[in-house]
Amino acid sequence: MSRARVLGWLTLALWLNVLTAAAATLACGGDELILATTTSLDDSGLLDQLVPIFEDETGVSVKIIAVGTGAALRMGADGNADVLLTHAPESEQALLEAGDVTSRILVAYNDFVIVGPPDDPAGVAGVSDVSRALAQIASSGATFVSRGDDSGTHKKELALWSDIGLAPSVEADDWYLEVGQGMSATLTVANQRAAYALTDRGTYLSLSADIPGLTPLVEGDPLLLNFYSVMSVNGNKGKINTEASQQFADFLVRDDIQSRIGQYLLSEYGRPLFIPAAGDTEEAIAARGGAVD
């Protein structure tokens, strides 16, 4: 066989390999996006509804890593995720100012509530001032279960204790229990212990059938508003999929997707698990009291 024909066959074989690899890539979705998000948001089931739509529209395969917000933010800072969807405004703003993310866009909000046993040994049912309610729980000695995992919910809880001059710990306070896990596990423990806990409303509602010993007792304080934002990780961090990250951020604030967010499980629970917030601001939402119902 002539040298030219051999080269021709080698060239053809090379192109076949290239085409086969390309076809395999397309079959796998064409691209991958690593989304670091919160366990509470993942537990709610909302992403299970939204992510397949994004994947079908873009051909991008989304890998969801559900951790506490603190861990998700560190993944962004370390360049180990492409996009973040979290709920810790002050920590998120710090990440933006440090240049670890290039954008921070408000997507939705709901609120935190303090849940506890129906017999309410601390007597906080109906108290709309969360500071007063936490002070009563602490003074009563009733068990309070904390996530203790540096999540957005844990950060909020610590800030609320700090507002009343307290810093409970498992070493110093026998009424205070840390689980070190996600919202679902924390609520399960609180249910078993007939204890109090701080939770986002969306996770509580989605798990309510499994935790019958817990009921919302403290709600409505503007301090309990819970904001979710999407952030695109800076491409300078390494192999960051900046194009897909921007596509995902744009997707979440699109009118039809915002509508889906607002309608998610609304008929089942009679109130939204998440309230759409694209184009709104945290300040404006807080000024009108959240309108969470």
Long-range contacts (C-beta under 8 A, 24 or more apart in sequence): 26-59, 28-61, 29-55, 29-59, 29-60, 29-61, 30-59, 30-60, 30-61, 31-58, 31-59, 31-60, 31-61, 31-241, 31-244, 32-60, 32-61, 32-62, 32-63, 32-241, 32-244, 33-60, 33-61, 33-62, 33-63, 33-82, 33-83, 33-241, 33-244, 33-245, 33-248, 34-63, 34-65, 34-80, 34-81, 34-82, 34-83, 34-241, 35-62, 35-63, 35-64, 35-65, 35-81, 35-82, 35-83, 35-84, 35-85, 35-248, 36-65, 36-67, 36-71, 36-72, 36-75, 36-76, 36-80, 36-81, 36-83, 36-84, 36-85, 36-86, 37-64, 37-65, 37-66, 37-67, 37-72, 37-84, 37-85, 37-86, 38-66, 38-67, 38-68, 38-69, 38-72, 38-85, 38-86, 38-87, 38-151, 38-152, 39-66, 39-67, 39-68, 39-151, 39-182, 39-183, 39-184, 40-87, 40-151, 40-152, 40-153, 40-182, 40-183, 40-199, 40-200, 40-202, 40-203, 41-66, 41-85, 41-87, 41-202, 41-228, 42-66, 43-182, 43-183, 43-184, 43-203, 43-206, 43-207, 44-202, 44-203, 44-206, 44-264, 44-273, 44-274, 45-206, 45-264, 45-265, 46-202, 46-261, 46-264, 46-273, 46-274, 49-260, 49-264, 50-251, 50-252, 50-257, 50-260, 50-261, 53-251, 53-257, 53-260, 54-247, 54-248, 54-251, 57-251, 58-244, 58-247, 58-251, 60-241, 60-244, 60-247, 60-248, 62-248, 66-182, 67-151, 68-147, 68-149, 68-150, 68-151, 68-152, 68-154, 68-182, 69-150, 69-151, 69-152, 69-153, 69-155, 70-149, 70-150, 70-151, 70-152, 70-154, 70-155, 71-150, 71-151, 76-100, 76-101, 76-231, 76-233, 76-237, 78-237, 79-233, 79-234, 79-237, 79-238, 79-239, 79-240, 81-233, 82-232, 82-233, 82-240, 82-241, 82-242, 82-244, 82-245, 83-230, 83-231, 83-232, 83-233, 83-244, 83-245, 83-248, 83-249, 84-230, 84-231, 84-233, 85-228, 85-229, 85-230, 85-231, 85-252, 86-152, 86-228, 86-229, 86-231, 87-152, 87-153, 87-200, 87-226, 87-227, 87-228, 87-229, 88-152, 88-155, 88-156, 89-227, 89-229, 89-282, 90-155, 91-152, 91-155, 92-229, 92-231, 95-231, 96-231, 99-234, 100-233, 100-234, 100-237, 101-231, 101-232, 101-233, 101-234, 102-232, 102-233, 102-234, 102-235, 103-231, 103-232, 103-249, 104-229, 104-230, 104-231, 105-229, 105-230, 105-231, 105-249, 105-252, 105-253, 105-278, 106-227, 106-228, 106-229, 106-277, 106-278, 106-280, 106-281, 106-282, 107-228, 107-229, 107-230, 107-252, 107-253, 107-261, 107-276, 107-277, 107-278, 108-228, 108-258, 108-261, 108-274, 108-275, 108-276, 108-277, 109-225, 109-226, 109-227, 109-228, 109-274, 109-275, 109-277, 109-282, 109-285, 109-290, 109-292, 110-200, 110-201, 110-202, 110-226, 110-272, 110-273, 110-274, 110-275, 110-292, 111-200, 111-201, 111-219, 111-220, 111-224, 111-225, 111-226, 111-290, 111-292, 112-153, 112-156, 112-198, 112-199, 112-200, 112-201, 112-224, 112-225, 112-226, 113-198, 113-199, 113-200, 113-201, 113-204, 113-216, 113-217, 113-218, 113-219, 113-224, 114-196, 114-197, 114-198, 114-216, 114-217, 114-218, 114-219, 115-187, 115-190, 115-196, 115-197, 115-199, 115-204, 115-214, 115-215, 115-216, 115-217, 116-142, 116-190, 116-195, 116-196, 116-197, 116-214, 116-215, 116-217, 117-194, 117-195, 117-196, 117-213, 117-214, 117-215, 118-213, 118-215, 119-194, 120-217, 122-196, 124-196, 124-217, 124-218, 125-217, 125-218, 126-217, 127-217, 127-218, 128-218, 128-219, 128-220, 128-221, 129-221, 130-160, 130-218, 130-221, 130-223, 130-224, 131-160, 131-163, 131-164, 131-223, 133-217, 133-218, 134-160, 134-161, 134-164, 134-166, 135-164, 135-166, 137-196, 138-166, 138-168, 138-173, 138-175, 141-175, 142-175, 142-195, 142-196, 143-175, 143-176, 143-177, 143-193, 143-194, 143-195, 143-196, 144-168, 144-175, 144-176, 144-177, 144-195, 144-196, 144-197, 145-177, 145-178, 145-179, 145-186, 145-189, 145-190, 145-193, 145-195, 145-196, 145-197, 146-176, 146-177, 146-178, 146-179, 146-186, 146-197, 146-198, 147-178, 147-179, 147-180, 147-181, 147-182, 147-183, 147-186, 148-178, 148-179, 148-180, 149-179, 149-180, 149-181, 149-182, 151-182, 151-183, 152-226, 153-183, 153-198, 153-199, 153-200, 156-198, 156-226, 157-198, 160-198, 160-223, 163-223, 187-211, 187-214, 190-214, 200-226, 201-226, 201-273, 201-292, 202-273, 202-274, 205-265, 205-269, 205-271, 205-273, 206-265, 206-273, 220-292, 222-286, 222-289, 222-290, 225-282, 225-285, 225-286, 225-290, 225-292, 227-277, 227-282, 227-285, 228-274, 228-277, 252-278, 253-278, 253-279
